[in-house]
Amino acid sequence: MSDSDAPGGRESPGIRTDPDADADAEVQTDADPDPELAHTRSPSSTAEAEAEAEAEAEAEIDIDFAKVFQALPSPVMLLAPDLTILGANRAYVQISGRGLDELVGRFIFDVFPDSPTEEASGARTLRTSLERLLATGERDTMALQKYDVEVPDRPGVFEERYWSTVNIPVLDADGRVSLIAHRVEEVTALVRAREAADRTPGTQHASLTTLSHEDAMTADLLTRSQELQELNEELRKAHARTHEVAVTLQRAMLPGTALPRHDFAAVRYQPAASFLNVCGDWYDLIDLDEDRLAAAVGDVVGHGLEAAGVMGQLRSALSAAIRATGRPADALTTLAQHAHTVEGALATTAVQAVIDRAAHTVTYSCAGHPPPLLAHPDGTVELLDTATDPPLAASDDTIPRTQATVSYTPGATLVLYTDGLIERRTEDIDQGLHRLTASLKHHHTLPPEPLADAILTDLVPAPRRGPDDDTALVVIRL
C-alpha cells in the first residue's frame, strides 16, 4: 500500500508532506533594524512581527502525517460520521486480514458483520459506542469486547476474537464530529490463556506462569473488565429508562411545540444536554378570548428533574392566574406569593404578556426576566424593559408588580425567551442581548418557524456537547 492510499496522504490540503519542499526555498531575512529605533515600534506591529515569526517557524516544520499514520504500532481505522470506512493504517490492515480495497468506502458493519450466533453482541455494542461518541463528541473507551470476525475467503465462517477498543472523535471548527479514529488492540491470546487456566483444575498457577507476570495481570484485568462492561450496560439501560420517564414528565407539563391552532407562533425548547434533556425553563400560550392571547416564559434556577418539578407547579399556577385576572402584573403578583410555598422556587424569573389583537397592543410584566423584544415591520427592534420587577420570592411580594403597554402595527413580531439564549460564561449578558437584537432585525421578515430557526442558528451555534444552559424561545407574529 502506498502512502497516498492513507487518509491525509501527500495531496491532502493544508499538510506539507514533500520532504524536498524546503530545499527549493531560501530563507531570506531583512537587515537587522537599528536598535535605537526598536522602541518606536507600536504594540500592534510588535505583535504582528511575533505572529509572523511564529508562522514562519511553523512553516519550517515538515511532517508527513501519512507516514506517521502508517507507522503507528496500534491498529487504527478512520470512519466518517455515517460509519463509512475512510482508511486504515498498516497495523489495522494486518490484524484485520483485509486489504484497503476491501475496507475503504464501505459501511463498517458490512465489512465486519456480527456472528449469526444468538449470543453475539459485538456489532451492537460497537454501534452503541460509536453512536454515543457522535451524540456527545467525546472519546468512548470500550471494555473488553468479544467480536467474532468472518474469516477472509470463507464466507459464513467466524473466528472467535477479543478486542480492547477506543473510539476517538475528531471535531471540526464548530465542535461537530467530522472523523472517528477507531483504535483496537487484539487480546484474544490473553483471554484464551486465561480461560485455559480456569478450565484446568489444579494447574492454574502452572498455566499462568507460561505468561509473563505482566501478561498474567493483564489477562486477569481483562476478565474483570468484561464483568464491568456487563454492569455498565445494565447502568446504561437504567439511565435510558430514567431518561424516558423524565422526558415523558416534561412533555406532560408543557404544551406541544407544534401549535396547529397558532400558526402565527413558533416555539423552540432546548434543555441543557447534560441534564437528562429536562429542565426548569417553561413557555405557555393561552387563548384568553377571541381577541386576546397570553404568552409567557419562565426560568427556574437549576436543571434536571428537580427543576422540572418546580417548573410544572409554577407554570400551572401562572396559567391559572392569568386566566383569572387577565392582567400580567396581577398574575405575576399572585405567582410570586405562591412561590413562597414551593421549595426550589426562589429566584425564579418569568415574563407574562397579553396580546390584544383588536387594540393592537402588548401588555407585559417581567419578574427579573430578560426583556421581550418587539420587532416592528420597518425593522426597528424595541426592547420591552419598562416594567421589570425582582424575581419571584426574592422581595416583598405584597407590593403589586408593574406592567406596561405598547402599541404595534400588524405584521410586527414579539419574541420571548429565557437567558440560555443570550447568556455566555465568557461575556456580559448585554452582548448576547445585542446579538439577539441584531439577529431579529436581520431576519424579522421571515415567518415564525424559519425565524425561530434563524435566531437559534445565530445565537446558539452547534457546540461540542449541546447547550450549556436551558433555552426556551417563543416567536409570535402579531
C-alpha positions in Angstrom: 0.0 0.0 0.0 1.4 3.4 -1.0 1.4 6.4 1.4 -1.1 8.1 -0.8 -3.6 5.4 0.0 -3.9 6.6 3.6 -6.1 9.5 4.8 -4.1 12.7 5.0 -1.8 11.5 2.2 0.6 13.6 0.1 -2.1 15.5 -1.6 -4.1 16.4 1.5 -4.7 20.2 1.6 -3.0 22.1 4.3 -0.4 19.5 5.1 3.2 19.7 3.8 4.3 16.2 3.0 7.1 16.8 0.4 10.5 16.3 2.1 12.1 18.3 -0.7 9.8 21.3 -0.4 12.2 23.3 1.7 15.1 22.6 -0.5 13.7 24.9 -3.1 13.0 27.7 -0.7 15.7 30.1 0.5 15.3 31.8 3.9 15.6 35.5 3.4 16.0 38.0 6.3 15.9 41.7 6.3 18.8 43.7 7.7 18.8 43.9 11.4 16.8 47.0 12.5 18.5 49.9 14.2 18.4 49.2 17.9 17.8 52.9 18.6 14.6 52.7 16.6 13.3 49.5 18.1 11.4 51.3 20.9 9.4 53.2 18.3 7.5 50.1 17.2 3.9 50.1 18.2 2.5 47.2 20.3 0.4 46.1 17.3 3.4 46.0 15.0 5.3 44.1 17.6 2.5 41.6 17.9 2.3 41.2 14.1 6.0 40.6 14.0 5.8 38.0 16.6 2.9 36.3 14.8 4.8 36.3 11.5 7.8 34.8 13.3 5.7 32.1 14.8 4.1 31.4 11.4 7.5 31.1 9.8 8.6 28.7 12.5 5.6 26.5 11.9 6.1 26.7 8.1 9.6 25.2 8.6 8.1 22.1 10.3 7.8 19.4 7.6 5.8 16.4 8.9 4.5 13.7 6.6 1.3 12.8 8.6 0.5 10.0 6.2 3.8 8.3 7.2 3.1 8.9 10.8 -0.4 7.4 10.5 1.1 4.3 8.8 3.9 3.9 11.3 1.5 3.8 14.3 2.0 0.5 16.1 -1.6 0.3 17.2 -4.2 -0.7 14.6 -6.3 2.4 13.6 -9.2 2.7 11.2 -10.8 6.0 10.3 -14.6 6.4 10.0 -16.8 9.1 8.6 -19.8 10.2 10.8 -22.0 7.9 8.7 -19.7 5.0 9.8 -18.2 4.6 6.3 -14.6 3.5 6.4 -12.2 6.2 5.1 -8.9 4.4 5.6 -6.7 2.3 7.9 -3.1 2.0 8.8 -0.8 -0.9 8.1 -1.3 -2.4 11.6 -5.0 -2.4 11.1 -4.8 -4.0 7.6 -2.6 -6.7 9.0 -4.7 -7.6 12.0 -8.0 -7.5 10.1 -6.7 -9.7 7.3 -8.3 -7.3 4.8 -6.8 -5.0 2.2 -7.7 -1.4 1.8 -9.7 -2.2 -1.3 -11.9 -4.3 1.0 -12.3 -1.6 3.6 -12.4 1.9 2.1 -15.8 3.2 1.1 -17.8 0.5 2.8 -20.0 0.6 5.9 -18.1 -0.8 8.8 -20.8 -3.4 9.8 -21.0 -4.6 6.2 -17.3 -5.4 6.4 -17.4 -6.8 9.9 -20.9 -8.3 10.4 -21.8 -9.9 13.7 -21.6 -13.6 14.1 -25.0 -15.3 13.4 -25.0 -17.0 16.8 -27.7 -15.9 19.2 -25.4 -14.6 21.9 -23.3 -12.4 19.5 -23.4 -8.8 20.6 -20.1 -7.4 19.2 -21.6 -5.3 16.4 -24.4 -4.0 18.6 -22.0 -3.0 21.4 -19.7 -1.2 19.0 -22.5 0.6 17.3 -23.8 1.8 20.7 -20.3 3.2 21.4 -20.0 5.0 18.1 -23.5 6.5 18.3 -22.7 7.7 21.8 -19.5 9.3 20.5 -21.4 11.1 17.7 -24.0 12.3 20.2 -21.6 13.6 22.8 -18.5 14.5 20.8 -16.4 12.7 23.5 -14.0 9.7 23.4 -15.6 6.4 24.2 -13.4 3.7 25.7 -15.0 0.2 25.5 -14.3 -2.6 27.9 -13.1 -6.0 26.7 -15.3 -7.0 23.7 -15.9 -10.3 22.1 -16.4 -9.6 18.4 -16.1 -12.6 16.2 -14.6 -11.9 12.7 -15.6 -13.6 9.5 -12.6 -15.5 8.1 -11.4 -13.9 4.9 -12.3 -16.0 1.8 -14.5 -18.2 3.9 -18.0 -16.6 4.0 -20.1 -17.5 6.9 -17.2 -18.9 9.0 -16.5 -16.8 12.0 -13.4 -16.9 14.3 -13.6 -16.0 18.0 -11.7 -12.8 18.6 -11.4 -10.4 21.6 -10.6 -6.7 21.4 -9.8 -3.7 23.5 -11.3 -0.7 21.7 -11.1 3.1 22.0 -13.2 5.4 19.7 -11.8 8.9 19.4 -13.6 11.8 17.8 -12.0 14.4 15.6 -14.0 17.7 15.8 -14.4 20.4 13.2 -14.3 24.2 13.9 -18.0 24.1 15.0 -17.4 21.3 17.5 -19.1 18.6 15.4 -17.6 15.2 14.9 -16.1 15.1 11.4 -14.0 11.9 11.8 -13.7 8.9 14.1 -10.4 7.2 14.9 -11.3 3.6 15.8 -8.3 2.1 17.6 -8.2 -1.5 18.5 -5.8 -3.9 20.3 -6.4 -7.6 19.9 -6.3 -9.5 23.2 -7.5 -12.9 22.0 -4.4 -14.8 23.1 -4.5 -13.4 26.6 -8.2 -14.2 27.0 -7.7 -17.8 25.7 -4.8 -18.3 28.1 -6.9 -17.1 31.0 -9.8 -19.3 30.0 -7.5 -22.3 29.6 -6.1 -21.7 33.1 -9.5 -21.5 34.6 -10.7 -24.7 32.9 -7.8 -26.9 34.2 -8.3 -27.7 37.9 -5.1 -27.6 40.0 -3.0 -26.2 37.1 -4.0 -22.6 37.1 -0.7 -21.4 38.6 1.3 -23.5 36.2 -0.7 -22.2 33.2 -0.3 -18.6 34.2 3.4 -19.0 34.7 3.7 -19.6 30.9 2.8 -16.0 30.6 4.9 -13.1 31.7 3.9 -11.6 35.0 2.5 -8.5 33.2 0.5 -10.7 30.8 -1.0 -12.7 33.6 -2.1 -9.5 35.3 -3.5 -8.2 32.0 -5.5 -11.4 31.4 -7.0 -11.1 34.9 -7.8 -7.4 34.4 -9.4 -8.2 31.1 -11.7 -10.8 32.8 -12.7 -8.2 35.4 -13.3 -5.6 32.6 -15.8 -7.9 31.0 -17.7 -8.1 34.2 -17.6 -4.3 34.5 -18.8 -4.0 30.9 -21.9 -6.1 31.8 -22.6 -3.9 34.8 -22.0 -0.8 32.8 -24.6 -2.0 30.2 -27.1 -2.5 33.0 -26.5 1.0 34.3 -26.9 2.4 30.8 -30.3 0.6 30.4 -31.3 2.0 33.8 -30.3 5.5 32.7 -32.3 5.1 29.4 -35.4 4.2 31.4 -34.9 7.2 33.7 -34.4 9.4 30.7 -37.6 8.1 29.1 -39.6 8.8 32.3 -38.1 12.3 32.6 -38.9 13.3 29.0 -42.4 11.9 29.4 -42.9 14.0 32.5 -41.5 17.1 30.8 -43.8 16.7 27.8 -46.8 16.3 30.1 -46.1 19.6 31.8 -45.6 21.7 28.6 -47.8 22.4 25.6 -46.6 20.8 22.4 -44.0 22.7 20.4 -46.2 22.2 17.3 -49.0 24.7 17.6 -51.6 23.9 14.9 -54.1 26.4 16.4 -51.4 29.1 16.5 -49.8 29.0 13.1 -48.6 32.6 13.8 -46.4 31.3 16.6 -43.3 29.2 16.8 -41.6 27.6 19.9 -38.1 26.2 20.4 -37.2 24.3 23.6 -33.7 23.0 24.2 -32.7 21.6 27.7 -29.0 21.6 28.6 -27.5 18.4 27.1 -26.1 17.1 30.4 -29.3 17.0 32.4 -31.4 14.2 31.0 -32.9 16.6 28.5 -35.3 18.1 31.0 -35.1 21.5 32.6 -36.7 24.3 34.6 -37.5 26.6 31.6 -41.1 26.8 30.5 -43.3 28.6 28.0 -47.1 28.9 27.6 -49.6 30.2 25.0 -53.2 30.6 26.1 -56.3 32.0 24.3 -57.9 34.2 26.9 -60.8 35.1 24.5 -61.3 35.7 20.8 -59.0 38.7 20.6 -56.5 38.2 23.4 -53.6 35.8 23.6 -51.5 35.3 26.8 -47.8 34.3 26.3 -45.3 33.5 29.0 -41.8 32.2 29.5 -40.1 31.4 32.8 -36.9 30.0 34.2 -36.4 28.1 37.4 -32.9 28.1 38.9 -31.2 24.7 38.3 -31.5 21.8 35.9 -32.8 18.3 35.7 -35.8 16.6 37.3 -36.0 18.7 40.5 -36.1 22.0 38.5 -38.6 20.5 36.1 -40.9 19.6 39.0 -40.8 23.2 40.3 -41.3 24.4 36.8 -44.5 22.4 36.4 -46.0 23.8 39.6 -45.2 27.4 38.7 -46.3 27.2 35.1 -49.7 25.8 36.2 -50.1 28.5 38.8 -49.3 31.3 36.4 -51.6 29.8 33.7 -54.4 29.8 36.3 -53.6 33.3 37.5 -53.5 34.9 34.0 -56.8 33.2 33.1 -58.4 34.6 36.3 -57.0 38.2 36.2 -56.2 38.9 32.5 -53.6 41.3 33.7 -49.8 40.3 33.6 -48.9 42.3 36.7 -51.7 40.8 38.8 -50.8 37.3 37.5 -47.2 37.6 38.5 -48.0 39.1 41.9 -50.2 36.1 42.6 -47.4 33.7 41.3 -44.8 35.5 43.5 -46.9 34.9 46.6 -47.4 31.3 45.6 -43.7 30.8 45.0 -43.0 31.2 48.8 -44.8 27.8 49.3 -42.9 25.9 46.6 -39.5 24.6 47.6 -36.9 25.5 44.9 -38.9 28.4 43.5 -36.6 31.1 45.0 -35.2 33.5 42.3 -37.3 32.1 39.5 -37.8 34.6 36.7 -40.7 35.0 34.4 -42.4 37.3 31.9 -46.1 37.4 31.1 -47.5 39.2 28.1 -51.1 39.7 26.9 -51.6 40.5 23.2 -54.8 42.3 22.3 -55.2 41.8 18.5 -58.3 44.1 18.4 -56.5 47.1 20.1 -53.1 46.2 18.6 -51.3 46.3 22.0 -49.0 44.2 24.0 -49.2 44.5 27.8 -46.4 42.9 29.7 -44.7 42.4 33.1 -41.3 41.0 33.9 -40.2 39.3 37.2 -36.4 39.6 36.9 -36.5 38.1 33.4 -34.7 39.3 30.3 -36.9 41.8 28.4 -39.1 40.7 25.4 -38.3 42.2 22.0 -40.8 43.7 19.7 -39.7 43.9 16.0 -41.8 46.4 14.0 -42.5 45.9 10.3 -39.9 48.5 9.3 -37.2 46.5 11.0 -36.7 48.6 14.2 -36.5 46.5 17.3 -37.9 47.7 20.6 -36.7 46.5 24.0 -39.7 46.0 26.4 -37.9 46.8 29.6 -40.0 49.5 31.4 -42.0 47.0 33.6 -39.4 44.9 35.4 -39.5 43.8 39.0 -37.4 41.4 41.1 -37.6 37.6 40.6 -40.2 35.5 42.4 -39.8 35.1 46.2 -36.9 37.5 46.2 -38.5 40.6 47.7 -41.7 41.8 49.4 -44.3 40.1 47.3 -47.2 42.0 48.9 -46.2 45.0 46.8 -48.1 45.0 43.5 -46.0 44.4 40.4 -45.8 46.8 37.5 -46.9 46.4 33.9 -46.6 48.4 30.7 -48.5 48.6 27.4 -47.0 49.2 23.9 -48.8 49.5 20.6 -47.8 47.6 17.4 -48.6 47.6 13.8 -49.9 44.4 12.3 -47.0 42.3 11.0 -44.8 43.1 13.9 -43.1 40.2 15.8 -42.9 39.6 19.6 -40.0 37.5 20.9 -39.9 36.0 24.4 -37.0 33.8 25.5 -35.0 32.6 28.5 -31.5 33.7 29.4 -29.9 30.5 27.9 -30.4 32.1 24.5 -28.3 35.1 25.2 -26.1 34.3 28.2 -22.5 33.1 27.8 -20.0 32.4 30.5 -17.3 34.5 29.0 -19.2 37.6 28.2 -21.6 40.2 29.6 -25.3 39.4 29.1 -25.7 42.7 27.2 -23.6 41.3 24.4 -26.0 38.4 24.0 -28.9 40.8 24.0 -27.3 42.9 21.4 -26.7 39.7 19.3 -30.4 38.8 19.6 -31.5 42.3 18.6 -29.3 42.2 15.5 -30.5 38.7 14.5 -34.1 39.7 14.9 -33.6 42.9 12.9 -31.9 41.0 10.1 -34.5 38.2 9.9 -37.7 39.9 11.0 -39.5 39.4 7.7 -39.3 35.6 7.9 -42.4 33.6 9.0 -42.3 32.5 12.7 -41.0 29.0 12.1 -37.9 29.9 9.9 -37.4 33.0 12.0 -37.1 30.9 15.2 -34.6 28.6 13.4 -32.6 31.6 12.2 -32.4 33.1 15.7 -31.1 29.8 17.1 -28.6 29.5 14.4 -27.2 33.0 15.0 -27.2 32.7 18.8 -26.7 29.0 19.6 -24.1 27.5 17.2 -23.7 23.8 17.5 -21.4 23.2 20.4 -19.4 20.2 21.3 -21.9 18.7 23.8 -25.1 20.8 23.3 -26.2 23.9 25.1 -24.6 25.0 28.3 -27.9 26.2 29.6 -31.6 25.5 29.1 -33.2 27.6 26.3 -36.8 28.4 25.5 -37.8 30.7 22.6 -41.3 31.9 21.6 -41.8 33.9 18.4 -45.2 35.4 17.7 -46.3 37.2 14.5 -48.7 40.0 15.6 
